[in-house]
């Protein structure tokens, strides 16, 4: 990332470099990247993804190919602070996306939406047109395509010449797609937004703000889909806590020495 507004050096949390930024600062960097037509690939991590990055080196390298890596979960912010790093706030991927919509509506940014099902995508595009009429939706495609179609999908995105590409696919598919193609797309800002289209379309309800502030957004998701999600979050949250504890113990001698 070059010729973009100055970005502070990342702090390393459990082996993952995370940029200490506020949401407003991230959106300023997005604006700068679009104006200078400089590539900015945005990645976000929560507790589950950090755990999975420990076990999946391909996912790890794909995430680390991002120019900005943001703390999507409160657990990551708390862990960083416990380890002596200052992350000013949680910067959720969906909030970055919504901020892009608001600013893009003022600046007439061109957006390509990739991911989700056709029904969800149609709702997203309709709602964007209704609520952000100056935002230019220059293309959209569902996220269900075979690996051999990736090159054509990338070509379609490049031909549309968007300022922003939003990739609403599950992890690690979105990270893999961006790691492979972002440099060839000619798109200034690429952002992997995961399930944010489902939330924006009203298919999935986002946790209330108080749940978010308490770091319990994951529990709200489990409440909505207990059979599918309870085991996943139980395992990853437990492993994340153990990783943080191990890191605290490793830093203990240095803390005592100081």
GICOR-V103611 format. One record per backbone hydrogen bond with DSSP energy under -0.5 kcal/mol. CO is the residue of the C=O (numbers start at 1). NH is the residue of the N-H. E is the energy in kcal/mol with one decimal. If there is no record, write none. Layout:
CO|NH|E  CO|NH|E
//
This chain:
11|13|-0.7  11|18|-3.2  12|14|-0.6  13|16|-1.4  15|17|-0.5  16|13|-2.9  16|18|-0.6  18|11|-2.8  19|21|-1.7  22|26|-2.2  23|27|-2.3  24|28|-1.8  25|29|-2.1  26|30|-2.3  27|31|-2.3  28|32|-2.3  29|33|-2.4  30|34|-2.2  31|35|-2.5  32|36|-2.2  33|37|-0.7  33|38|-2.3  40|42|-0.6  40|190|-2.3  41|67|-2.0  41|68|-2.1  42|192|-1.3  43|70|-2.5  45|72|-2.4  45|73|-1.0  46|50|-2.2  47|51|-2.1  48|52|-2.5  49|53|-2.3  50|54|-1.0  51|54|-0.7  51|55|-0.9  52|56|-1.9  55|57|-0.6  56|60|-2.2  57|61|-2.4  58|62|-2.3  59|63|-2.7  60|64|-2.5  61|65|-0.7  62|65|-0.7  63|66|-1.9  68|43|-3.3  69|19|-2.8  70|45|-2.6  70|72|-1.1  71|91|-2.5  73|76|-0.6  73|77|-1.3  74|78|-2.9  75|79|-2.4  76|80|-2.5  77|81|-2.2  78|82|-2.4  79|83|-1.7  80|85|-3.0  81|84|-1.3  85|87|-0.9  86|88|-0.6  90|92|-0.5  92|96|-2.0  93|97|-2.2  94|98|-2.5  95|99|-2.4  96|100|-2.2  97|101|-1.9  98|102|-2.1  99|103|-2.6  100|104|-2.9  101|105|-1.9  102|106|-1.1  103|107|-2.0  104|108|-1.2  104|109|-1.8  109|136|-2.6  110|163|-2.4  110|164|-2.1  111|138|-2.0  111|139|-0.8  112|114|-0.6  112|166|-2.5  113|141|-2.0  114|168|-3.8  116|143|-2.3  117|121|-2.8  118|122|-2.5  119|123|-1.8  120|124|-2.5  121|125|-2.7  122|126|-2.2  123|127|-2.7  124|128|-2.5  125|129|-2.1  126|130|-1.9  127|131|-2.8  128|132|-2.6  132|135|-1.8  135|137|-0.8  136|111|-3.4  136|138|-1.0  139|113|-2.2  141|115|-3.0  143|145|-0.9  146|149|-2.0  147|150|-1.5  149|153|-2.4  150|154|-2.9  151|155|-2.1  152|156|-2.4  153|157|-2.1  154|158|-2.4  155|159|-2.3  156|160|-1.4  157|161|-0.8  157|162|-0.6  158|161|-1.0  163|189|-2.0  164|112|-2.5  164|166|-0.5  165|167|-0.5  165|191|-2.8  166|114|-2.9  166|168|-0.7  167|169|-1.0  167|193|-1.6  167|194|-1.1  168|116|-1.4  170|173|-0.6  170|174|-1.9  172|176|-2.6  173|177|-2.5  174|178|-2.3  175|179|-2.5  176|180|-2.0  177|181|-2.3  178|182|-2.2  181|184|-1.5  181|185|-0.9  182|185|-0.6  182|186|-0.6  186|188|-0.5  188|40|-3.3  188|190|-0.5  189|165|-2.9  190|42|-3.1  191|167|-2.6  191|193|-0.8  193|196|-2.0  194|197|-0.5  195|199|-1.4  196|200|-2.8  197|201|-2.5  198|203|-2.0  198|204|-1.6  199|202|-1.3  208|211|-0.6  208|212|-1.9  209|213|-2.9  210|214|-1.6  211|216|-3.1  212|215|-1.5  216|220|-1.8  217|221|-1.7  218|222|-2.1  219|223|-2.2  220|224|-1.1  221|225|-2.0  225|229|-2.2  226|230|-2.2  229|233|-2.4  230|234|-2.2  231|235|-2.4  232|236|-2.5  233|237|-2.5  234|238|-1.7  235|239|-2.4  236|240|-2.4  237|241|-2.2  238|242|-1.9  239|243|-2.1  240|244|-2.3  241|245|-2.5  242|246|-2.4  243|247|-2.1  244|248|-2.4  245|249|-2.4  246|250|-1.9  247|251|-1.8  248|252|-0.9  249|253|-0.5  251|255|-2.0  252|256|-2.5  253|257|-2.2  254|258|-1.5
//
